[in-house]
Amino acid sequence: MAFLNGEQRDPRLNEILYPPCDAARTKDLVRTYEPNKEFADKGHISPDGLLRYLLSVENDVLMAEKYDLHDDMDQPLCHYFINSSHNTYLVGHQLTGRASVEIYRQCLLAGCRCVELDCWDGSDDEPIITHGFTMCTEVKFREVMEAIAESAFKTSDYPIVLSFENHCVKQQDKLARYCREILADSLLVDPFDSHPLEPGAPLPSPNLLKRKILIKNKKKHMHRPGAKRKSKSAGEPVEQLKAKQEKGTAASEAAAGTAISALVNYVTPTHFHSFEAAEKKNRGYEISSFVETQALQLLKTKPVEFVNYNKRQMSRIYPKGTRVDSSNYMPQAFWNAGCQLVALNFQSLDLAMQMNLGFFEYNHRCGYVLKPDFMRRVDRRFDPFAESTVDGIVAGTVSVQVLSGQMLTDKRCGVYVEVEMYGLPADTVRKRFRSKTVPNNTINPVFNEEPFVFSKVVLPHLAMIRILLCEETGKLLGHRILPVNGLRPGYRHVALRSEGNVPLSQPMLFVKIVVKDYVPDAMAAFIDALSNPIAYQSELQKREKQLEALIEDDVELPNATRPEPAHPSAEARRTSVVPVAAAAVAAMTRSTSNGGSLQKSAEAAAAMPTPPPKGQFIFTVSLTDSALVEAVDLDLLRKHPAYEKVASKQEKEVAKVKKKQGRVGQMRRSQTDSMLSLHKDQLKQETTVLSKYCAPLFDTLGALVKERHEQQRRKLNDVLHRQEMELKRQLDERNKAEKKELAKRHRDKQELSRMKREVQQKHINMAVNEIQKLRELHRAKDEELARRQDETQRELARQREEYERRLTDELKQKCDKLEHEFQ
């Protein structure tokens, strides 16, 4: 239990809302994973049992909900990152590659939700898909549409975007006809009444667009009469030619026809002019495509405006035309800006594609990932180049310690592990953390490295950890992409993936992960008080007691016995000094308090006319004066201004300390009452939730009991039927055997016929008797089954009453315990 709560538990979880593992839960885990029954009965776990637990799904490196559909799918379409492909039809090179229909099926089955189709006029009056002005092969548009209709919603029910790069001049009507005929009801032709194509209207949600296919194609616009179109200049600047080259064939699309334009609605392409112009138009259904170089320039010059643009409408990023080797750009830079359709070449399994596959592996691989809250709300400002903590987001600290590996490869070679992080520029760490190389051991190498610490992760929502295993030559053996906000701390096994993000059967790494909130050193004490107010309150009480002890030391208690001095000689020295000092103070006090008596005595002596005797001296003050050695009046000394000043300072400090004591006590009482009320409310809410699900739980159990009873009855009837059939078969076999035996023994036909009738009648009577016995046994079993069902229903009702009563009793006991603890 200490291991589960101390090592495997997330320290950021609230202990009331997420209670620590208790003894009962620990025993359940031991019973589940401990193979030795004797150990399990004693509550002990062996190394084998612990290993089974560490390798189980229950100890996965990520939270279980990350794999499920956990995102809110009712937000507008522009609030999601969408898995997108570029030049989907190509298998290899951009200039000499082969076009394939099958690649569309593979991309859709891999979770891609936006595929691209470069449409051209075909030679046999059939539109084709190919990479124009290159040596790439071509495929029929109709075959591609059939493949899309077949595989569109096998992996995910959420909408698909068909991004047309339309170069057809004569065959556009066929494109529209094939879309309508093949896609049928899946094709969204008309916009929803609840989401009109109007300025300011939001886009529909993925849930609303389930199993729908959207067309992205240029839309035909009617020009006003008399409007002048810009003519192309004879010569173009070098910059424009370079931009055209980077955009590729996308810069030479044909004008849209009426038929294909009628299919375009929520993904209407438009030319991008500026962020200001787009904000002024405020058309959420319009989408702009950016070549990666243009998008990077906008991201560098106007990052905040780019983020705000993506809050309102969608943007599509695609690789520059000079990437003829089908390489990819890093998608993380554009995810940081909130770009939705970050299209990549799926045929190249490079680092960028691996990041894309790992990013969209989660949320049930539906192809949609909800953007963080601050990238969706118009009232929040976000700069993708932020280096300090984003407003409202708690930065994190992540530590990964690579301990060992298991069954990494069947080769005999050296291996090492690297750990990287991708996210905001401030969070991205590459080529920094690398383990030592373990030579010639790929079965169970031990790394046991010092932890790789990412001390401050500004934005955990967009950050991803990449753990990669490499040969000593640098060849990748496996890797894993893990979202930082889904990591579970503790000792975990990380199952590795291939370059195509396919799970590898055996290779895995054993790591220790520490995840916590980032706290500056100056705020550490304050955060500790917030995270554990009970411990902080105990610390306050401890300080209060220490303060009381400090005050009591300064106050002389009545009837107190003065301790004997440890060193008499030192005490004697102190007592011998006191009279001298007291005499000096008394003389000073007397000279001031008696109104200058010394001065008056000197004046009186000087006025005396009697001359001094010969040979003698006359002094104004005589050492024989008894006033010089009179007793010191302590009460009189306590009225001295110097003493009163020190005493006043002491009283002020004591009053200040007492005032602080009063505040501490008042704060303690207030905090105690508040914490007690908060705990009680949370316990009541927990009990309310448990009570709320009491009826559904037991109703479900009751329904399952009935269903189980019906299954048993059906099984009982089936057994009866089978036994009757087997009985009839066996009796028939006996009847035939006896008749054959009679035929051998009796030659007289009449006698043989009589004997056969007797045998037949005997077997009929036997069959009737045996079937009656079987049915009586069946009836008894059926009655016993009904009786047991009644007993089960009564036991279920009793457990339900006991459960409700136990909830009430536990609530009262917990409240009483809290009151006792907070007293």
N, C-alpha and C positions, 0 to 999 in steps of 0.2 A: 504493500500500500504506500509505503514511503517512496518507493521507486516511481510508482505511477503518479503520485502527487508532486514529487520533487523534481523528477526528470522529464516525464512525459506530458505534463500538464502545461497549458499555455498560461503564463503568469499574468496575461492581460485580462483573463476572464474574471468576471465578478463571482465571488465565492457564494453569494446568495442565489443569484440567478442560475449559475452553473456550479452546483455543489461539487466539492472534491470527491474523489473515489473513496467509498466507505468500505467497511469490512465485508458487507454482503456482496458488493460488486466485485471485490477482490476474490472472494471465494468462487463466484461464478466464473471468473476468468481462469482460475486455477483448475476448476472442474472441466472447463472447455478445452484447455490446451495441455494439461498435464497427462501424459500417457500412463504413468504409474498410479493405479487406483488407490493404493495405500497412502501415497504421498498426497493425492488429491483429497482423501478423506480427512487427513490431518491438516489440510490447508497449506501444505508445502509444495513448492514447485522446483523441479529438477532443472539442470541445464538444458535438457532436451525440451522440456515444457516451455522454458523461457524462450528458447530458439523458435519454437512453433508460434509463440505469441508475437515475437518480433518479426516473423515472416508472414504473419496473417494480414488479411485485408483490414482488420480492425486497427492495425498499427501502420496504416498507409502513411506515406509522407505528406499527402494532401488531405484536406478536409473532404469528407465523402460528398458533400453537397456540390463541390466544384465539378464533379463528373456529371451530376444531374442537371436538369434544366432549372437553374436557380435564379436566372435574371428575370426581371420584369419585362414581359414581351408585349406590353400594352402602350409603350412609348412610341412617339412618331418615328418613322423609318430613319430619319437623319440622326437619331440618337444612338445608333448602333454602328460598330465596326462590322463590315460585311466581307466574308471570304470571297476574293475576286481573282479572276484569271485574265491574263493578257495573251492575245493570239492563241486561244485555246486549241485551235485545230492543229498546230504544229507539234511535231514530235521532237525535232532537234534544232538545227541551225535555222536562223531567220532568213537566210538567202538561198540555201540549198536543201532545207529540211523537207521532210515528208509530211503531208497533211493526212489526218486520220479521223475517221468518225468515232472510233473506239475511245479516243482520248477524251471526248465529251462525256462518255459514260463514266470513265474513271474519275474525272474531275468532280462530277456531280456525286458520285458515290463516296468520294473523299470529303464531302461537305462543302464544296464550292457552291456559292449562291449567285455568282455573276460570271457568265461566260461571254466570250467575244466571238463575233461572226463577221468576217470580212467578205462581203457579198459582191460578186461581179457577174456581168452578163456571160452566160455560157454559150458555147459554139452550137449546141444542139437545141437551142431554145429552152434550156433549163439553167436556172441560176446556179452558180457554183460558189464555193468558199475556198479562197487561196490567198496567199500573200502577194499582192500585185507587184508587177515589175521585177519579179525575182524568178529564180528557177525552182521554186517550191512546187510540189505536186498539188492537185486540186481534188476536192470531194464535192458531191452533189449536195445542194442546200436541202433538198427534200430528205435525204438520208440522215443529215445532221438533225433536222427537226424531229424525225422519227426516233432517233436515239435520245434526244432530250425529253420527248414525251414519255419514253419508256423508263428513263432513269431519274426523272426530275425529283420525285418525292420518295425515293427509296430510303435515303438516309435521313432526310429532314422534311418536315411538312411546311417549312417557312418559305416565303416567296423567292422566286428566282428572277434575276434581271438578265435579259438577253441584250447585250450591248452590240448593236449593229454598226459596223463601219460600211456604209452603203455606197458602193460605186456603180450600182446598176443604173442603166439609163432606160433600157427597153423592157426589162423584166421585173420592175418593181411591183407591178400588180400581181405577179406570180408569187413574189415573196409574201405579200399580204394574204393571198388566197391560201398558200400552204400553212401559214401561221394559223389562220382560222380553222382550216380543215383538220390539221394534225393535232394542234393543241386543244381545239374544241373548247370545252367549258373551263379549262385551266387558264386560258388566255383572258386577261382582264382588259376588256374593250372600253367600257364606260366607267368613269369615276363614280365613287360612292356619293350619294346625296349628302351624307354627313361630312364629307371631306371634298368640297368643290375645288375646282382649279381656279382659285381666286387669290389675290394678294392677301397675305396675312393668315390664310387658312393653313392649319398644320397638315402634315402628311399622315396617312393612315398608319396603323401599327402593324407589326408582323403578325400578330394574332388575327387581326382583321383581314390580312392578305394571305392567310394560310392556303396552301395548295393553289396559289395564283402565280402566273407568269407575267412579268411586266416587260414591255418593249421599250428599249432606249434607241431612238432613231431621230434624225433630224425631222422637224415638223414643218409642213408647208405653211407659209404665212402670206396673207394677201397684202400686196403693196398698194399704197394709196395712189390714185390717178395723178399723174404729173410728177410723181416723185422721181428724182434722178438717182441713178445708181452710179457708184464709183467705178470708174474705168481703171483697168490695170495699167500700170506704168510700164514703159518699155524696158526699163532696167530696174532691178531690185538691189538694195544695199546688201553688202556681204552678211550683215547681222541677220537680215530677214532670210537669206538663203540658208544660213546655218541653222536658224530656228526651224525652217521647213524640213531640213535634213533630220533634225532631232525628232520632230513630230512624226516623220515617216509618211505612210500613205493616208494617215488620218487627216492630213491637211488638204486632201484633194477629193473629199466626198462629193457625190453628185447631189443635185437638188432633190428634195423629197417630193414624192408623188402624193396624190390625194388618198389613195387606198392605204398606203403604209402609214401616212400621217394620222389616219383615223384610229390606229391601234396604239398611239402614243398618248400617255396621260401623266402619271405621277413621276416619270423619269424623262422629262423633256430636256434635251440638250440645248444649251445656249452658249454663245461666245462670251468669254469673261472679259469685261472691260476694267472694272475696279471694284474693290470692296464697297466703296461708297455708293456706286451705282447699283450694286446688287442689294444693298441695304435699303436704298430708296425704293426699288421695285418690290422688294419683300415678297418674292414668289418662291415659296418653299418647294414647289414641284419642279423647279428648274435645276438642272445639274450642269456643272462645267467640268470639262476634262482638262487636266494639266499634265504636260510632259514633265518628267521628274526634275529637269533643270529649271523650268519655269516655277514649279512648285517650291523648289529649294530657295530660289531667289525671293519669292514671296514670303517664305518662312523666315528668311534672314532679315528682311526689311520690315515686314509687318506681321510679326507672330501673333500678337493679341487679336488683330483684325481677322487673321486667318481662322483662329479658333472661334471667334464670334460668327464668322461666315458659316462654319460647319455646324453651329448650333441651330441655324435656321434652315439650311438646305444642304444637299449632298454635293460632294466633289469626288472626282475619280482621278487617280494618279496612275500613269502608265510609264513603262521604261522608254528611254530615249531610243531613237531609231538606229543610233550607232552601236547599240548592243547586239551586234549581229550574231554573237556566240550564245545568245539567249541567256546571258547572265542577268542578275537581278540587283536592284538597289536595296538598301536596308529599309524595311517598311517601318521600323520603330520611329524614325524621325517624323513620319507623316501621321502615325497613330498619335504621337504626342500633340499634334495640332488638331486632332479630332477628325481627320479625313476618313471617310467611310469606306469607299471602294479603292483600296490600295492594291492595284492589279499587278500580279507577278507572273513570270514564266514558269508554269507548273512543271515543265519538262526538265528544269535544271534544279537538282537537289543541292544547291549551294547553301551557305549559311543563312541568307535571307529567306529562302524557301523553308528551311528547317525552323526558323523562328516563326514563320507564318503558320506552319503545320502545328507547332507546339502551342501557339497562341489560341488557335481555334479548336484545339483538341477538347477543350472544356465547354461547359454549358451544353452538355449532351451532344456535342459535335453538330449543333444545328446550323452552324455557319454564321451565327449572329452573336456578338458580344456587346453588352450594354456599356456605353461610355460612362465614366465616373460622373458623379452629380455636378461637379463644378464645370464640366465640359458640356453640360446640357442646359443649365439654368442661365437665363439672360441677365440675372442680377449678380452673377459671380464673374469675377475677372481672373483669367488664368494666362500666365506667360509660360510657354513651353521651355523657356531658357531659365526658369527660376532656379536660384541656388539656395535660397532660404526656404523655410517652411511655408507651404501654401496655406492660405487662410482657411481654417476649418479642418485641415487635414493634419493628423498627427504623424510626424516622420517616424521611421522605424530604424531599428538596428538588427542586422542579420549576421549570424556567425555560422559558418559551415566547417565542421572538422571531419576530414576524410580519414576513417579508421582502417577499413580493409575492403577487399573485393572478393567475390565468389564467382567461379566459373566464367571468367571474362572472355576467354577465347580458347580454341583448341590449338593455337600456335604456341610455339616455345619462343617467347620473346620478352623483352622488357616492356613495362607499361607504366604510365603515369596519368595523373588526373589533373584537370584544370577546372577552375570555377570562375565563371564570368557573370556579370550582371548587365542587363540592358534595360533602359528606361529613359528618363530625362537625361540630357547631357551631364547634369551634375551627378546622376546616379550611375551612369554607365562606367563599368570597370572591365577592361579587357587586358589579357596577357599579363596580368599582375600576379595572380594566385595560381601557383603550380606546385604539385607535390613532387617528392623525390621519385626517381625512376627505380622501380623494383625489378631487378634483372631475373630473367628465366623463371618466372613464377606467375602464371596466369590462372592458376586454380584457386589459390587462397592468399594472394599477396597482402601483406600488412603495411599500410602507409603510416598510420598513427602520427599524422601531421599536426602541427600547431594549428589552431582554428584560423580560418580565413575570415576576417571580420570586415563587414561593410558597415562602418560605424554610423553613417547617417544616410538613410534612404529617404530623400525628400518626398517622393510620391510613390508609396508602395502599390497603389492601385494600378499603375502602369508599368511597374518594374517586374522583370522576369529573371530568375536565376537559371543559368545554363551550366550543367555539369557534364563534362565530356571526358571520355576515356580514350587515350591514344596509345599507339605503339611508340616505342622509343624513336622510330623513324618519323613520327608525326602523323601517321595514318590514323584516321578516326575509326575506332572500334564500336563506339556507341555513345549516345548522349541522352540528355533529358532536359526538357524545358519546364520550369516550375514557376507558377505565379507567386510572387512574394506574399500577397495578401491571402493566400490559401495554404501556406506552409504550416505544418504542425511541429512544434519543437520536441526535442527528445532524440532518442536513439531510433533511427529509421533505416529501412532498406529502400534504396532507390533503384527500381527496375529500369533498365536502360532501353532506349529505342534505337532503331536503325536510322540511316539518313532520311528515309522516307517516313519516319515517325511510326514504323511498324514495331510493336513490342517484340523484344528479343526474349527467347524462352528462358534462358538461364542467367545471363550476365546481370549482376547487380552490385551496387556499392553499399557498404555499411557506413553511415555517417551519423554524426551528432549535430543537431541543428538547434540553435538558440535564436529565438525571435522575441523582441521586446520593443516597447516604445522608446524612441530617442529622447533622452533627457539631458540637457546641458548640465555641466557640473554645478553651476550656480543654483540650479533649480532642483537638484537631486533631493534635498531634504523636504522641500515643499511637495514634490510629487509623491514621495514616500508617505507623507501624511494623508494625501488624497487617496492613494491606492489602498491604504490600510488605516482607516480612521480609528479603529479600536486600539491598535498598537500605539498610534499617536496619542490617543487619550490616556493610555496607560503611562506613556512617557511623560505627559503633562502631570499626572498624579505623582509620579516618581520625583519630578522636579519640585513639585509643591512640598513634598515631604522633606526634600533636601533643603529647601528654602526655610521651612519651619525649624529645622535643626540648626541652620545658620543663625536665625534670629534668636533662638533660645540660648545659644552660646554667648550672645552679647548681653543678655539680661540676667542679672543676679537673682537666682531663685531663692525664696525664703527657706530658712533652716538648712541651707546648704553647707556642707562641711568643706572647708578649704583643704585641698590636698597638700600633703607634706612636700616640700621642695626636694627635687631629685639630687641637687647639689648644694649642700649647706653652705659651702664656702661662697658660692655665687650669691646665695640669699643673704649672707652676712654682708657681702660687699654692697648689695642693693640697700640694705637697711642703714648702713653707715653713710650712704650718700644722701638719703632722704632728709635728715635734719639740716644739713648744710643748705640744700636747695630750699627747704621750707623757710629757713631763717632769711635767705636772700629775698624770697617772695614776701615775707612778713615785713621786712624793712621797706621794700618798695611799696607795699600796700599802705603801711602806716604813714609814710612820707606823703602820700597823695590823699589818703582819707582823712588825716588830721589837719587838713588845711594848711600845710606847710609849716608844721611845728618846729622843724629843724631850723628853718630860716629865721623864725621868730626868736628862738633861743640864741642863735648867733647874734642877732641884732641886740638883744638884751644884754648879752655878755659884753658886747663891744661898747655899750653905753655905760658900763660900770666905771666909776671914777677911781676905784681902788687900784693902785699900781701893783704890779706883781712883785712877789718877794724876790730878793736878790738870789741869783743862781737857779731859779725855777722858771718853768715855762707855763704859760697859761693857754689852754686849748678851748676852742668853742664847744667841742663835744668831748666828753670823757668816756674812756672805756669802762669806767666803773659804773656807768649809768645802767641801772637795772632794766630800763626799757629796751636795751639792745638784745636781751636774751629772754624776753617774755614769751609765753606760750602762743602758738599759732592758732588763730580762730578759723577752722575750716569752713564753718558756715559763712563767715565773712568773705573768705576766698571765693566761695561759689557765687557770690554776687558780683565778682569782678567781670568787667566787660569781655576780657579775653576768654575766660571760662564760659561765660554766657554765650559767646559767639560759637564756640565749639559745641556746647550743649544744644544750641538752636539748630546747628547743622545736622547733629545726630537725630534730633526729633523729626526734622524734615525728611531725612532718608528713611527713617523707620516708618513714617506716615506713607511715603511713596511705596515702600515694599508692601505695607498692609493693603494699600489701595490696589496694587497689582494682585495681591492674594484674593481680594474680593472679586476682581474681574476674572481671575482664573477660575475661581469657584463658580461664578455665575456662568462663564462660558462652558465649563464642564457640565453643569446642570442642563444648560440649554442644548448642548451637543448631545448629551446623553438622552434627553427627551426626544430630540429630533431623530437620532439614530434608532431609538426604541420604536418610535412611531413608524419610521421607514421600514424597519425589519418586520414589524407586525403587518403593515400593508402588503409587503412582498409575500409574506407567508399566507395571507388571506387570498391574494391574487393566485398564488400557486394552488391553494386548496380549491378555489373557484374553478380553475382550469381542470383540475383533477375531477371535480364533481361534474363539470360540464361533459366530460367524456366518459363518465361512469355509465350512463344509459346506452350510448352507442357501443361501448365496449362489450357490455353484457348482452345487449341485443344481438350484436354480431356473434358472440359465443352461442347464444340460443339458436340463431339461424344455422350456425355451423353444426350444432348438435343435431338439429332436425335433418340437415343435409346428410350428415354421417349416418343417421338412423335409416334414411331412405336408401343410401348406398348399401348398408348392411342388409336391408330387406330385399333389395334387388339381387344382391349376391346370394342370399338365402334361396330366393325363387329360382335363380339360375342353377344353383346346386341341385335343387329338387328336380328341375327339368332334366339336367344332365343325368342324374341317377335314374330317373324313369326311363330315359332313352337307353342307358346302358343295361338296365334290367330287361327291357323288351328285347334288346339285341341278344343278350345272353340266353333268354328263354327261347328265342327263335332258333338259336344255334343248337340248344338242347333238343328242341322239337325235331329239327331236321336230323340230328344224330340218331335219336330214338327211332324215327321213321325209317332211316336207312337200316338200322339194326333189325327192325321188324321185317323189312323186306327181305333180308337175308334168311330169317328164320321161318317165315310163313310163306308157303307157296299158294295156299288157297286165297283167291282174290277177295272173296266175301269176308273171310276171317281177317285178312290183312286190312281191308277197309274198315271193319269194325274196330280193330285194334288201333288203327290210326286216329279214328274219331275219339276213342277213349284217351289216347295220349294228347290229342289236341285239347280236349276238354280239361284234362288235368293241368296242362300248362296255362290255360286261360284262368282257371281258378287260382293257380299259384301266382300268376301275374297280378290278379286283382287283389289278392291278400297282401302281396309284397308292396304294391303301390299304396294300399291303404295304410300299411305300417309307415311307409315313407312320409305320407301326408300327415299322419298323426304326429310323427316326430317333427315335421316341419311346422305344424300348428303350435306344438309346445315351444319350439325355438322362437317362433314369432311372438308368442305371448311373453316369453322371457325377455326378448329384445324390447318389447313395449314397456315391460316393467322396469328394465334398466334405464330406458329413456326417461321415464317418469322420475326415477331416482336421481338421474343426472340433472333434470330440470329443477327438481327441488333443491339439490345441492347448489345449483347455480343461483337460485333465488336466495338461498342462505348466504352464499358468498357475497352476493350483491349487497344484502343488508349489512353484513359484517364489514364490507369495504366502505360503505357510506358512514357506518358508525366509527370505523377506525380513522377515517379522514377527520371527522369532528374531534375525536379524542386526541389525535396527533397534533391538530392545530392548537388545541387548548394546552397540551403539554409543551409544545414549542414556544407558545406565548408566555407561559409561566416560566419556562427556562430562561427566556430572554429577559423578562423582568428581574429574575434573580441575578442574572449576569450583569445587568446594568445598574443594579443597586449599589 
